[in-house]
Amino acid sequence: MTVVTRLVTHVDLDDGATGARQVSVSARLEAVLADGRSLVLLNDRGWSWRTSGPVDIRARISVDDIEKDARMVVGPDEPSDGETHEQMAAGHWGFLARILRQQGAEVDAQELERLPHDVVLSERLRARIA
């Protein structure tokens, strides 16, 4: 049986939408397996920071901000009308567990939710916000 050991969100700079007043990034959530392989769970997430005026946006972004936002954008989402946080979380983790099963890894949604979740910033992004 394939064992999932942790989750990793890789965050990279989106060059096309980044300038002095805006920094845009993409995020890819992966499950890391005990054998060292990684399976992609989400590859369609991202966000931007914008500022107006003469201030360079890089002065307002920290690694901690990016890590916090990365964990937020890969879910679970905030509840919509009539749903609780618990229902949204259960749906989210269940969805990710199904993606893993489709790729040959068996994992329980509750186990997945409890895994360590690392955020890795690309060197390009680190250089941009330095």
ABEGO torsion letter per residue (X at the ends): XBBBABBBBBBBBBAAABBAABBBBBBBBBBBBAAGBBBBABAABEBBBBBBEABBAAAABBAAAAAAAAAAAAOBBBBBBGBBAAAAAAAAAAAAAAAAAAAGBBBBAAAAAABBBBBBBBAAAAAAAX
